[in-house]
């Protein structure tokens, strides 16, 4: 049970004719809910007229039947689910960002985190730009809008903007007549597209969202690629392809993505099973049963059991009506949710030596609570196996680890961590095995900076999530 935060899921649909695209976006976002539970939004395009609704909360809470009816029909829609790695949790920062300017309206959805957003925003503010949010997504929208004043098309403006923005971004942009998908040259965050049975197109962060709306996966958007979807054509712009070594966040396979998704050609489920197999080989345990922490630990537990020969069992029941613990801002909120989210099956673990599989240990408090649940249920031994190496470094590309201060592995050795969380033994996935979880020849390579400290880009000068939020005393004086 991690305490990690990932930032967003993006979705876009272009239908062949006017229809209920709002519902398509709704189901797509529902499938991507695991990527963000702070806020969500949908913008519907009906022949150039944009209708929008966004708010804090889960998809099924924000988009009531009355709200869906007001969004109405159209031929295009974009949607977003958010956990913010820049900016506070508020309705103000909910996406999509909707911009009305002289060249027409634009709706923008962003998954990722810019490393130069502070410098860009400061420059824009000095030029007279007025910001209404504290997220880096609005910075992207301003730059695209400015470029659009002289660019011949929205896609050209986006390509120009990509020369200025740096870091992680998978974008879905909607203009009055097009939907555009773009992925940063490193390919930090996933993005794919598919076709609907009627010939329309769908773009999403993960292929599971395509499955949810009946679309067929065509392929992933390549790092640096811009794809333009119109009613009669699909065009690929490869101006920025090959600028950088591909660096997909490997934690997408370990934790963030849904196991039924395929990212850059590799099955997330199979990657997690493989992680469990590696752990069984290099971190064996003398035990009676292998169990996984729902949900991301289950696939790896299957792999560990298969490789080790130790029986696999279902050790926890998860309350499906509680949001993912890592999404909840604030440590107290996370701990409260752990108490009601998981319940061990005592008959499965009582009197047993248990191998417990989970995806990571960040601060250690949640892991300790889960171990205590097993002890209280009668487990005689608990051997903790983690499907990721120790977290040792901040992430600047969309995972909300902005400081080494809260990382338990930066302050304690493995034996010390084992004692702190109360386990009989503790083993992590080896760093070299991270790159073998999926076929790196397909995506070209991974970012493992949170484990290795080897960053694909320069480290940003302004790093705090709240870097655009000033106290009164910190505001520049007039």
N, C-alpha and C positions, 0 to 999 in steps of 0.2 A: 504494500500500500504506500505509494509514493506521496510526497508532498511537493511534487513538481507542478509547475503551471505551464501550460502551452497556450498559445495566444488565440488562434482563430481557425474558423473554417469558412471557405468561400464557395459560392454556388452561382451559376448563371444558366439560363435557359432561353433559347431562341426557337420559337415554334414556327411551323410553316404557315399557320393562319391564326387569326385571333381566337383565343381560347382562355381557359382558366389557368394561366401560367402562374398565378399566385399560389395555387394549390401544389403545383409541381415544385415550386421553390420551397414551400412549406415542408413537403415530404423530404426534399433533398436536405434541408437544414436539420430536420429531425434525425436523419441518418448521420449527420455530422455533429450532433449535440455534444458528443464526447470531447470535441476539440475546444469547446467554450460554453460556459453556462452563466456568464455574467449578464450578457445582453444579446439581443438578436434584432434583425431587421430585414425587411423586404421592400424593394422598389419595383413597381410594375410600370412597364412602358406600353401605352396604348396609342399607337400612331404618333409618337413624339410627346404625348402628355404623360408626365411621370406622377405616379401616386405612391406615397411612401408611408411606412409605419415602422417604428422601432422603439424599443424600450428595454429596461433591465428585466431579467428573468429568463425562464426556459421558453422554448419555442411554443409548446402547447399552452403555456400560460399567457404569453404575449399575444399570440394570434388566435383570438377567440373567433367564434363564428361571425360575430358582428364586424370585427376588424377585417376578416377575410372578405366579407361581402362588400365592404367599403373600398377595398383595394381593386376590386373589379377584374374585368377581363383585359387582355392585351396580347401582344405577340412576343414580348420579351419580359424577363424579370431577372433581378439579381438579388442574392440574399447573403446573410452573414451571421455567424455565431461568434461571440467574442469572449476571450479572456485577455485582458490588456497587459502587455509587457511594457507599454509606455502610456502613461496617463491613468487617472483614477477610474474606479468602477462607478460609472454614472450613466444616466441616459444621454447626457451630453456627448459622451464618447462612443456611444453605440454606432454601429455601421449598418448599411452603407452610408458613406459620405455623399450627400447630394449637393451638387453645385449648379447654379444657374448663372450663365454668363452670355456674352454677346454672340458666341458661336453656338449656343444652345445648351440644354441641360446635360449633365453628366453624373452618373452614379458610380461610385468607386468602392470596391471591397478589397481588403488587404489582409494577407496572412504573412506575418514576419516581423522584423524589427530592423530599422535603419541604424547604421552606425554613425552616420553624419547628419542625423536629423536636427541636432541642436544647432550646428553651424548653419545649416540651410534655413532653419526657422528664424534664427537671429538675423540673417541677411534679408530674408523676406520681410520681417517686421521693420527693419531699417528702411526698406523700400516702400513702406506704407501698408503692407498687408495686415489685415485684422483677423486674428484667429478666434474661433468659437469653441474649440476643443483643446484638450491637452494631449492628443495622440499624434504620433508621427504620420498617421494616415492622411491627416489634413495637409501636412507638408507636401506629400506626394500629389494631392489633388491640386494644390496651388501651383506647383511646378508644371504639371500637365496643362493646366488652364492657361498659364502664361505662355507656354510653348505653342498652344493652340492658336494664339492670336496671329502668329506668323506662319504656322505649319499648314500645309495643304489639306491635312486630314487629321482626325483624332489619333489614328494609329501612328502617324508621323510624329505628332506631338508626344506620344508616349515613348517612342523610340528615342527622341531627343531627351526626354526626361530621364531615361535610363542612363544617359551619360553623366547625370548629376547625382542621382541617388545611389547610395552604396549600402550594402548589407543584404539582408534577407527580405525578399518580397515575392510572393505569388499574388498576382492581381487579377481581378475580374472587373472590367470597365464596361459600362453601358452608355452608349450615345443614343440619339433618337432613332438611328437606323442600324446600329451594329452592336455586337458584343465582342469584346477583345479580351483575350487571355494573355498574360505575360508572366514569365518566371525569371528571376534574377540569374545572371551569368554563372553563379556558383550552384544554383539549383538547391538551395538550402531546404526549402519547403516544397512539398509535393503539389502537383497540379496535373490534372488529366482531362480528357474530353471524350465524349461519345455521341452516338446518334440515337434519336428516338425512332420508334417504328414509323412515324409519319414523315420522317426525313428531317426533323428538327435537330438541334444540337444542345448538348448539355456540357457545362464545364464545372468541375468540382475539385476540392482539395483531395478527395479520396474516391476510389472507384466504388466503394460501398454506397455512396450517394447516387451514383449512376444506376446501380442495381435497384435502389429504392424507388426510382421513378420509371423503371422499365427501359432504361437506355443501355445500349451496347458499347462497351469500352472500345475505343479506337486506338488510342495511345496516350502516353504521357506528353505533356508539353516539355520540350527539351530546355535545359538550362540556357538562358539568354534568348529564348525564342518568344516571338510575339505572334499570336494566331488571331486572325480577324474573321469573325463569323457574320455573314450576311445571309439574307434569305435565299440567294441564288449562288453562293460561293463560299469557300473556305480558303483563306490565303495564309501562308506562313512567311513571316519576315524573320530572317536569320542574321540580321546585322550584328547582333551582340553574341551570337553563338560562338563558342570557342575562345572567348576572351579570358576565361578563368578555368582552372581545373575544377571539374564538378565536385561538389562537397555536400551531398545530401546529408541532413542530420540523421545520424545512425539511430538516434533515440526514437525516430518514427517507427522503426521496426521493433525496438525493445518495448516501447510503451504507448506512444501517442496514438498511433493509427489503430483502427479497428482490425481485428484479426482476419476478417473476411475481405479486406482490401488488398489490392495489388498495387505496389508502388514501384515505379521505374522497372516494371517487368518482373518483380519478385513478390512472392506471396508473403504477407506479414505473418500469417499462421505458421508457415514452414520455417521462417526465420526464427520465430520464438521456440519452436520445437527443437531446432538445431542448437539454440542457446542452451536449452536444458540438457541436450546430449553432450555438449562440450563440458558443462558443469559436472555431469556424472563421471566423465573421464578424468578430469583434472581436480575435481573437488568431491571425491567419493565420500560416502558415509555409511556406517553400519547401522541400518535402520529397518523398521518394519513396514513403513508406508510413506508414500510421497504425496504431498498435497500442495496445491497452488493457492495463492491469494487471488480471489477474483478481482478483475477479470484477466489482466495481462499476465498473471502468473500461471494461469491454467494450462496454456499451450506448452510452456516450458516445463511444467511438471510432468506432462505427458511424455515429453522428450527425455527427461531425467529418468522416469520410470522405465521407459522402453530401453534405454541404454544400460541402466544399472541392473535391471531385473527385479527391482523392488516394486511391489504392487502399487498402483496408482489408486488414490481414493479421493472422494469429495469431502474435504474437511471443514469447509465453511459454507454457510448459506448467506447470500448477499441480499439485503433489502433493495429491490430494484427501484424503489421510489425515492431513494436518497441519491443526490448528485455525487459525482466523483469527488472524493475527498480533496484531491489536489487542487480542485477548482476554487475551493472556498478561501477567500482572502482572510488572513489572520489565523494564528496558531490555535487560539481557543476554539474557533469555529471548526477547525479541522479535527481537533480532539473530540469535540462533542459529537461530530458525525461518525467517527470511528466507533463510538460506543453503541450506536444504534444501527450501523450499517452492516456489520458482520457479526455472525453468531456461529460458533463452532458446533459441529455435530459430535457430541460427547461420545456416542457409541462407536464412532469411527476412530477417535484418537485416544480414548481411555486405555491406559496401560501400554501404549505404543511408543516406540522410538520414531519420531516424526522427522522427515525431511520437508522443510517448509520453503517453497519457492516463491520469490517475489522479484519485481523488476529493478528495485533500487532501494538504497538507504540514503536519505538526504540529511535530515537532522537527527533521526534515530528515535524520536518520540513516538511516532506512529508504529514503527516496527516493534518497539518495546511493548506497546499496548496489545498488539496482535499476539506476540509471544505469550504475554500474560493470559490472554484468553485461552490459548492452548493449554497452558499449565493448569489453569483453573478447571479446564474440561478433563484433566486427568492424564495428559501426555507426560510420559516419564522422561523423555529427552526431546529436545528440539534442536535440529541442525539446520541452520539458516543458509540458503544458497541464493545468490543474487545474480540475475541475468544481465548485469551491467558491471563494469569496473567501478572502483570508488570514484565519486565525484570530488574533484580536486580544484576545479577552476570555474569561474563565472562563464555564463553563456551570453553572447551579445546578438544572437540571431533568432530569438523568439522564445527560448525557454527561460522561465523566470527564475534564474539563478544569477543574481547580480552582485554577489559578494561571497568571498571565501569564509566570512565570519560565521555563517550558519551551516557550513558543511562539516559534518561530524568527522569525515575522513581527513580533514585538514588539521584536526586537533588531536586525533587519537589513532593508535595503531589498530590493526585488525583484531588482535586479542583483546585490546581495551574496548573496542566497539562491541565485541561479543559479550564481554562482561556487562557493559552498560545496558544492552538490550535484553540480557538475560538468556542467552542461548548457550548450548553445549559446544557448538562449533559454528564457525562462520566462514563462508567461501564466496569469493567474487568471480565473475567471468574475467578471464585473462584479456588484456588489451588486444593482443594479437588475434584473439578469436572474434572480437567485435567485427573485424573486417571480413570475416568468413560467414557471417549470419545470412547474407544474401549475396547473389552474384554481382560483385562490384564491377565486373566487365560490362554489365548492362547499363548501370547508371554512371559508371566512370570513377566513382570514389565517394568517400564519406567524410563528414566532419566529425571528429571525435575530440574536439578541443576541450570539452568539459572534463574529459578523462586525461588527455595527454598534455594539454596546454599549448598545442600546436594550432594556432588560429589561421584560417585561410585568408583573413583580411587584417588590416591594421586594427588595433584596439581603440575603441572610441574614447575621446577625452571626457565626455559627459556620459555617465553610465547609469545613474539612478533612474528607476521607473518614473519617479515624480519630477524629472528634470525640467518639465514645462510648467510646474506648479510652484508658485512663489508664495512665501509668507509675506505679509505686508511689509515687514522690515527689510525683506530681500529685494523688493521691487526697485527697478531703476527710478531714480528721482527725476521729476519733471523740471 
